[in-house]
Amino acid sequence: MTEPARILVVGGGYVGMYTALRLQRQLRAELRAGDVEIVVVTPEPYMTYQPFLPEAAAGSISPRHVVVPLRRVLHGCRILIGEVRSVDHAKRTATLSTLATAEEGTGAVDLPYDELVIAPGSVSRTLPVPGLPDHGIGFKTVEEAIGLRNHVIEQMDIASSTRDPALRDAALTFVFVGGGYAGVEALAELEDMARYTARYYHNLKPEDLRWVLVEASDRILPEVGEEMGRYAIRELRGRNIDVRLETRLESCEDRVAVLSDGTRLPTRTVVWTAGVRPAPVLAATDLPRDERGRLRCTAQLAVEGVAHAWAAGDAAAVPDVTAEEPGRECAPNAQHAVRQAKVLAENIAASLRGQPLKEYAHAYAGSVASLGLHKGVAHVYGRKLKGYPAWFMHRAYHLSRVPTFNRKARVLAEWTLSGLFKREIVSLGSLEHPRAEFELAAAPPPDHGDKPSS
């Protein structure tokens, strides 16, 4: 008997999940016959639909509906929860660690493969800002989104109960660094949520909260165009949000955000959304990379100059064959990632069957961005929308793109219910430290040296 051809998919995000999903459909007969095996290695057992993270943070969507369980969707694949540490493509071997290897103490294990799909996504691109590792908060995972929501409400609780004016001001100052999708949408949704929540505090008013957006360039939301970007700035400033353009965060040590324009902001909240970089695993491969650390790929989504290796999404530098200017590459966004995954899976299946490959070609349709409840901007197919129509288009587009009918129905139901009932304003702080109360109860009582009375 011959061993089945093993397709190793590194990563369970947009590209990883959609590629594996398409592969199990394209190779249904081969999987049934045992000629092919699809293995997905991912740190988490779910795929996070990141465009919904701001709404999850604001409480408009339940966190469990922002994620898609991989085992349910990829029933024809083998799912390994772990991380690929390195790849030796010359030997067709990936070195990985799993939850089991950590418990067994055996160290990383080698997994041979026949076809490799590199789709680990990206991680936050941080800069050597003093204090950032100690006080910064990211916004790329559902855990970070819910943690940030809890943190914002916790700061409002602190401000409501403290007698120290300096502590109150610091607790009510929220600094977001980065004017792209993640930063603007997270700030806008959370400001909306906090402004609503303030009505339930006897000594807090919405105007007591200070929101600051720090952007190093001269515009925000560049994907929606300059005109819509200017509208977004006017909309945010109209809500008393302090938008600082051409400004950088120099330091956040000792809970003081120091900006490049000399401003010092005592704050207990610094949210870092200033870009992303390729996942570190790419540097631990023998595959060709460009100057930004991404894998060099062809228009067929094959790694350049290497057989049996494929990539797409944030990890790949893919030529944009629809661009008028030669040499341009596809933008690293979800719109391209989902469509690339479809072509990638079809090309892998074609390669296994000895059929010709096709190029990835998709003209950029445009962008939509939410600025909070019933507010947004959009630039789609040359048309510019703002306000409620743009917000509605934002929701409609992402509802159509979130995978599985199950998730679509649940998200739509939650949106409907949130329109009929009041917002949730609960902070579940124990989620970050679920064992804290039990550990306190189980700890031995302090010994005060008192002798029992006779």
C-alpha positions as CSV (number, residue, x, y, z in Angstrom):
1,M,0.0,0.0,0.0
2,T,1.2,3.5,-0.8
3,E,1.1,6.3,1.7
4,P,-1.5,9.0,1.0
5,A,-0.2,12.4,-0.4
6,R,-0.1,14.7,2.6
7,I,-1.1,18.3,2.2
8,L,0.2,20.3,5.2
9,V,-1.7,23.6,5.8
10,V,0.2,25.9,8.2
11,G,-2.3,28.2,9.9
12,G,-6.1,28.2,10.5
13,G,-6.9,31.8,9.7
14,Y,-8.6,33.1,6.6
15,V,-6.3,31.5,4.0
16,G,-5.7,28.3,6.0
17,M,-9.4,27.6,6.7
18,Y,-10.7,28.5,3.3
19,T,-8.0,26.6,1.5
20,A,-8.6,23.5,3.6
21,L,-12.4,23.9,3.1
22,R,-12.0,24.2,-0.6
23,L,-9.5,21.3,-0.8
24,Q,-11.8,18.9,1.0
25,R,-14.5,19.7,-1.6
26,Q,-12.1,19.5,-4.6
27,L,-10.5,16.3,-3.4
28,R,-13.5,14.6,-2.1
29,A,-13.0,11.4,-4.1
30,E,-9.3,11.3,-3.3
31,L,-10.0,11.7,0.5
32,R,-12.6,9.0,0.4
33,A,-10.2,6.6,-1.3
34,G,-7.4,7.4,1.1
35,D,-5.1,8.8,-1.6
36,V,-4.8,12.3,0.0
37,E,-4.6,13.5,3.6
38,I,-5.1,17.2,4.6
39,V,-3.4,18.2,7.9
40,V,-4.1,21.7,9.4
41,V,-1.7,22.9,12.1
42,T,-3.0,25.9,14.0
43,P,-2.5,27.4,17.4
44,E,-6.2,27.8,18.0
45,P,-9.1,25.4,17.2
46,Y,-11.0,28.2,15.5
47,M,-10.8,30.8,12.8
48,T,-11.4,34.4,13.9
49,Y,-13.4,36.6,11.6
50,Q,-11.4,39.8,12.4
51,P,-13.7,42.4,10.8
52,F,-16.2,41.6,13.6
53,L,-13.8,42.1,16.5
54,P,-14.8,45.8,17.0
55,E,-18.4,44.8,17.3
56,A,-17.6,42.0,19.6
57,A,-15.6,44.5,21.8
58,A,-18.6,46.8,21.8
59,G,-21.0,44.0,22.7
60,S,-23.0,44.0,19.5
61,I,-22.0,40.4,18.7
62,S,-21.3,37.6,21.1
63,P,-17.6,36.6,21.0
64,R,-18.4,32.9,20.2
65,H,-20.1,34.0,17.0
66,V,-17.0,35.9,15.8
67,V,-15.1,32.5,15.6
68,V,-15.6,29.5,13.4
69,P,-14.8,26.0,15.0
70,L,-12.4,24.3,12.6
71,R,-13.3,20.7,13.5
72,R,-16.9,21.3,12.6
73,V,-16.2,23.0,9.3
74,L,-13.1,20.9,8.3
75,H,-14.6,17.5,9.0
76,G,-12.5,16.0,6.2
77,C,-9.2,17.3,7.6
78,R,-6.9,16.3,10.4
79,I,-6.6,19.2,12.9
80,L,-3.5,19.6,15.0
81,I,-3.5,22.3,17.7
82,G,0.0,23.5,17.8
83,E,2.6,25.6,16.1
84,V,5.0,25.0,13.3
85,R,8.5,26.0,14.6
86,S,10.4,25.6,11.3
87,V,10.1,24.1,7.8
88,D,12.8,22.3,5.9
89,H,11.3,22.2,2.5
90,A,14.3,20.6,0.9
91,K,13.5,17.5,3.1
92,R,9.7,18.2,3.0
93,T,9.6,18.2,6.7
94,A,8.0,20.6,9.2
95,T,9.0,20.7,12.9
96,L,6.1,21.4,15.2
97,S,5.0,21.4,18.8
98,T,1.5,20.5,20.0
99,L,-0.3,20.5,23.3
100,A,0.6,16.9,23.6
101,T,4.3,17.4,23.1
102,A,4.3,20.0,25.8
103,E,2.7,17.7,28.2
104,E,4.8,14.7,27.3
105,G,8.0,16.7,27.5
106,T,9.3,15.1,24.3
107,G,10.0,18.4,22.5
108,A,9.0,19.3,18.9
109,V,8.3,16.5,16.4
110,D,8.9,16.3,12.7
111,L,6.0,16.0,10.3
112,P,6.7,15.0,6.7
113,Y,4.5,16.3,3.9
114,D,4.1,16.3,0.1
115,E,2.5,19.6,-0.5
116,L,3.0,22.7,1.8
117,V,0.5,25.6,2.2
118,I,2.0,28.4,4.2
119,A,-0.8,30.6,5.7
120,P,0.2,31.6,9.2
121,G,-1.2,35.1,8.8
122,S,0.5,38.1,10.5
123,V,1.3,39.4,14.0
124,S,1.2,42.9,15.4
125,R,4.1,45.1,14.1
126,T,5.5,46.7,17.2
127,L,8.2,49.3,17.5
128,P,10.7,49.8,20.3
129,V,8.5,52.3,22.2
130,P,9.5,52.5,25.9
131,G,6.7,51.0,28.1
132,L,4.8,49.4,25.2
133,P,5.5,45.8,26.2
134,D,4.3,46.5,29.8
135,H,1.2,48.7,29.1
136,G,0.2,48.2,25.5
137,I,-3.0,46.3,24.4
138,G,-3.3,44.6,21.0
139,F,-6.4,44.1,18.9
140,K,-5.9,41.1,16.7
141,T,-7.7,38.3,18.6
142,V,-11.1,37.7,20.1
143,E,-9.4,37.4,23.5
144,E,-7.9,40.8,23.1
145,A,-11.2,42.3,21.9
146,I,-13.1,41.0,25.0
147,G,-10.2,41.9,27.3
148,L,-10.3,45.5,25.9
149,R,-14.0,45.8,26.5
150,N,-13.6,44.6,30.1
151,H,-10.7,47.0,30.6
152,V,-12.6,50.0,29.3
153,I,-15.6,49.3,31.6
154,E,-13.2,48.6,34.5
155,Q,-11.6,52.0,34.0
156,M,-15.0,53.6,34.2
157,D,-15.6,51.8,37.4
158,I,-12.2,53.1,38.8
159,A,-13.0,56.6,37.7
160,S,-16.5,56.5,39.3
161,S,-15.2,55.3,42.7
162,T,-11.8,57.1,43.1
163,R,-11.3,60.3,45.1
164,D,-8.1,61.1,43.2
165,P,-8.6,63.5,40.3
166,A,-5.4,62.5,38.6
167,L,-6.3,58.8,38.7
168,R,-9.8,59.6,37.4
169,D,-8.4,61.5,34.5
170,A,-5.9,58.8,33.6
171,A,-8.6,56.1,33.8
172,L,-10.9,58.0,31.5
173,T,-8.2,58.7,28.8
174,F,-8.0,56.1,26.1
175,V,-5.2,56.3,23.5
176,F,-5.4,54.3,20.2
177,V,-2.2,54.2,18.1
178,G,-2.8,53.5,14.4
179,G,-5.4,54.9,11.9
180,G,-6.1,51.9,9.8
181,Y,-9.2,49.7,9.9
182,A,-8.4,48.0,13.3
183,G,-7.6,51.2,15.2
184,V,-10.4,53.4,13.8
185,E,-13.2,50.8,14.0
186,A,-12.1,49.6,17.5
187,L,-12.0,53.2,18.8
188,A,-15.3,54.2,17.2
189,E,-17.2,51.1,18.4
190,L,-15.8,51.3,22.0
191,E,-16.4,55.1,22.2
192,D,-20.0,54.4,21.2
193,M,-20.3,51.7,23.8
194,A,-18.6,53.8,26.6
195,R,-20.8,56.8,25.8
196,Y,-23.9,54.7,26.2
197,T,-22.5,53.0,29.4
198,A,-21.8,56.4,31.0
199,R,-25.5,57.1,31.5
200,Y,-25.6,54.3,34.2
201,Y,-22.9,56.0,36.3
202,H,-24.2,58.7,38.7
203,N,-20.9,60.7,38.5
204,L,-19.7,60.2,34.9
205,K,-20.7,62.0,31.8
206,P,-19.8,61.1,28.2
207,E,-17.7,64.3,27.9
208,D,-15.6,63.2,30.8
209,L,-14.1,60.4,28.7
210,R,-11.1,61.4,26.5
211,W,-10.4,59.4,23.3
212,V,-7.2,60.0,21.3
213,L,-6.3,58.6,17.9
214,V,-2.6,58.8,17.1
215,E,-1.6,58.3,13.4
216,A,1.9,58.7,12.0
217,S,0.8,59.6,8.5
218,D,-1.4,62.5,7.3
219,R,-4.6,60.5,6.8
220,I,-6.6,57.7,8.3
221,L,-8.4,54.8,6.5
222,P,-6.3,55.1,3.3
223,E,-8.2,52.2,1.8
224,V,-11.5,54.2,1.5
225,G,-9.8,57.1,-0.3
226,E,-8.7,60.6,0.7
227,E,-12.2,62.2,0.6
228,M,-13.8,59.5,2.7
229,G,-10.8,59.6,5.0
230,R,-11.3,63.3,5.6
231,Y,-15.0,62.7,6.3
232,A,-14.1,60.0,8.9
233,I,-11.9,62.5,10.6
234,R,-14.7,65.1,10.7
235,E,-17.1,62.5,12.0
236,L,-14.7,61.4,14.8
237,R,-13.8,64.9,15.8
238,G,-17.5,65.8,15.9
239,R,-17.8,63.2,18.7
240,N,-15.0,65.0,20.6
241,I,-12.4,62.3,19.6
242,D,-8.9,63.9,19.4
243,V,-7.4,62.8,16.1
244,R,-3.7,63.5,15.9
245,L,-2.2,63.2,12.4
246,E,1.5,63.0,11.6
247,T,2.1,62.1,15.2
248,R,3.9,59.2,16.8
249,L,3.8,57.6,20.2
250,E,7.3,58.1,21.7
251,S,6.8,56.5,25.1
252,C,4.1,55.1,27.5
253,E,6.3,54.4,30.5
254,D,4.8,55.0,34.0
255,R,1.3,55.1,32.4
256,V,2.0,58.4,30.6
257,A,1.7,58.5,26.8
258,V,4.2,60.9,25.4
259,L,3.5,61.9,21.8
260,S,6.0,63.3,19.2
261,D,4.3,66.7,19.3
262,G,5.2,67.0,22.9
263,T,1.8,66.1,24.4
264,R,1.9,64.1,27.7
265,L,-1.3,62.1,28.4
266,P,-1.6,60.3,31.7
267,T,-3.5,57.2,30.7
268,R,-4.2,53.6,31.8
269,T,-5.1,52.5,28.2
270,V,-2.8,52.4,25.2
271,V,-4.2,50.3,22.3
272,W,-1.6,49.4,19.6
273,T,-3.0,48.8,16.1
274,A,-0.1,50.3,14.1
275,G,0.2,47.7,11.4
276,V,1.1,44.0,11.1
277,R,4.1,42.0,10.0
278,P,4.5,38.4,8.6
279,A,4.4,35.6,11.2
280,P,7.8,34.7,12.6
281,V,7.6,31.2,11.3
282,L,8.4,32.4,7.8
283,A,11.9,33.3,8.9
284,A,12.4,29.7,10.0
285,T,11.9,28.3,6.5
286,D,14.2,27.7,3.6
287,L,11.7,29.4,1.2
288,P,12.5,32.7,-0.6
289,R,11.3,35.9,1.0
290,D,11.1,39.5,0.0
291,E,12.5,42.6,1.8
292,R,9.3,42.7,4.0
293,G,9.7,39.1,5.1
294,R,6.9,37.7,3.0
295,L,7.2,34.7,0.7
296,R,7.8,35.5,-2.9
297,C,5.0,34.0,-4.9
298,T,3.9,33.6,-8.5
299,A,0.4,34.7,-9.8
300,Q,-0.5,31.0,-9.5
301,L,0.1,31.3,-5.7
302,A,3.1,28.9,-5.8
303,V,6.2,29.9,-3.9
304,E,8.6,31.4,-6.5
305,G,11.2,28.9,-7.8
306,V,10.1,26.1,-5.5
307,A,8.0,23.1,-6.3
308,H,5.2,21.8,-4.0
309,A,5.1,25.0,-1.8
310,W,2.2,27.4,-1.9
311,A,1.2,30.6,0.0
312,A,-1.4,33.4,0.1
313,G,-2.7,36.1,2.3
314,D,-0.6,38.2,4.7
315,A,2.3,35.8,4.4
316,A,2.6,36.0,0.6
317,A,3.8,38.7,-1.9
318,V,1.5,37.9,-4.8
319,P,1.7,39.8,-8.1
320,D,-1.4,41.9,-8.9
321,V,-2.1,41.0,-12.5
322,T,-5.0,43.4,-12.7
323,A,-3.0,46.4,-11.8
324,E,-2.1,49.0,-14.5
325,E,1.3,49.5,-13.0
326,P,3.7,46.5,-13.5
327,G,5.3,45.1,-10.4
328,R,2.4,45.9,-8.0
329,E,1.4,43.3,-5.4
330,C,-2.0,42.4,-3.9
331,A,-2.8,44.2,-0.7
332,P,-2.6,42.1,2.4
333,N,-6.3,42.2,3.3
334,A,-9.2,39.8,3.9
335,Q,-10.8,40.6,0.5
336,H,-7.8,39.2,-1.4
337,A,-7.1,36.4,1.2
338,V,-10.5,34.7,0.8
339,R,-10.4,34.9,-3.0
340,Q,-6.8,33.7,-3.1
341,A,-7.6,30.7,-0.9
342,K,-10.1,29.5,-3.5
343,V,-7.6,29.7,-6.4
344,L,-4.9,28.2,-4.2
345,A,-7.0,25.1,-3.4
346,E,-8.0,24.7,-7.0
347,N,-4.4,24.9,-8.1
348,I,-3.2,22.4,-5.6
349,A,-5.9,20.0,-6.7
350,A,-4.9,20.6,-10.4
351,S,-1.3,20.0,-9.6
352,L,-2.0,16.7,-8.0
353,R,-4.0,15.7,-11.0
354,G,-1.5,17.0,-13.5
355,Q,-3.8,19.7,-14.8
356,P,-2.8,23.3,-15.7
357,L,-2.8,26.0,-13.1
358,K,-4.6,29.3,-13.3
359,E,-3.6,32.8,-12.2
360,Y,-5.1,34.7,-9.3
361,A,-6.8,37.8,-10.8
362,H,-9.1,40.0,-8.8
363,A,-9.6,43.7,-9.2
364,Y,-9.9,45.5,-5.9
365,A,-13.7,46.2,-5.4
366,G,-13.3,48.8,-2.6
367,S,-13.5,49.2,1.1
368,V,-16.1,49.7,3.8
369,A,-15.4,50.8,7.4
370,S,-17.7,51.2,10.5
371,L,-17.5,54.4,12.6
372,G,-19.8,53.1,15.3
373,L,-23.5,52.3,15.4
374,H,-25.3,53.6,12.3
375,K,-22.2,55.4,11.1
376,G,-19.6,54.4,8.4
377,V,-17.7,55.2,5.2
378,A,-17.4,53.2,2.0
379,H,-15.7,53.5,-1.4
380,V,-17.0,50.6,-3.4
381,Y,-16.8,50.2,-7.2
382,G,-16.0,53.9,-7.5
383,R,-19.1,55.0,-5.4
384,K,-18.6,56.9,-2.2
385,L,-21.0,56.4,0.7
386,K,-21.1,57.8,4.2
387,G,-23.3,57.7,7.3
388,Y,-26.1,55.1,7.6
389,P,-25.9,53.7,4.0
390,A,-22.1,53.0,4.4
391,W,-22.7,51.4,7.8
392,F,-25.5,49.2,6.4
393,M,-23.2,48.2,3.5
394,H,-20.4,47.4,6.0
395,R,-22.7,45.0,7.9
396,A,-24.2,43.5,4.7
397,Y,-20.8,42.8,3.1
398,H,-19.3,41.2,6.2
399,L,-22.4,39.2,6.9
400,S,-22.1,37.7,3.4
401,R,-18.4,36.9,3.9
402,V,-18.5,35.3,7.4
403,P,-18.2,31.6,6.8
404,T,-21.0,29.0,7.4
405,F,-24.8,29.6,7.4
406,N,-24.8,28.8,11.1
407,R,-22.6,31.9,11.8
408,K,-24.5,34.1,9.4
409,A,-27.8,33.2,11.1
410,R,-26.5,33.8,14.6
411,V,-24.9,37.1,13.8
412,L,-28.0,38.3,12.1
413,A,-30.1,37.3,15.0
414,E,-27.9,39.1,17.4
415,W,-28.0,42.3,15.3
416,T,-31.8,42.0,15.3
417,L,-32.0,41.6,19.1
418,S,-29.5,44.4,19.8
419,G,-31.8,46.7,17.8
420,L,-34.8,45.8,20.0
421,F,-33.1,45.8,23.4
422,K,-30.6,47.9,25.3
423,R,-26.8,47.4,25.0
424,E,-25.1,45.0,27.4
425,I,-22.7,47.0,29.7
426,V,-21.3,44.1,31.7
427,S,-17.6,43.6,32.3
428,L,-16.6,40.0,32.9
429,G,-13.2,40.7,34.3
430,S,-12.8,37.1,35.6
431,L,-12.5,35.8,32.1
432,E,-8.9,37.0,32.0
433,H,-8.1,35.2,35.3
434,P,-10.7,32.4,35.7
435,R,-8.9,30.7,38.6
436,A,-8.2,33.8,40.6
437,E,-11.1,33.4,43.1
438,F,-10.6,29.7,43.6
439,E,-6.8,30.2,44.2
440,L,-7.7,32.9,46.8
441,A,-10.1,30.5,48.5
442,A,-7.7,27.6,48.4
443,A,-4.8,29.6,49.8
444,P,-3.8,28.8,53.4
445,P,-5.0,31.5,55.8
446,P,-2.4,34.0,56.9
447,D,-0.6,33.2,60.1
448,H,-0.9,36.2,62.4
449,G,0.8,34.4,65.3
450,D,-2.4,34.5,67.4
451,K,-2.8,31.7,69.9
452,P,-6.2,30.1,70.4
453,S,-7.9,31.3,73.5
454,S,-8.4,28.7,76.2
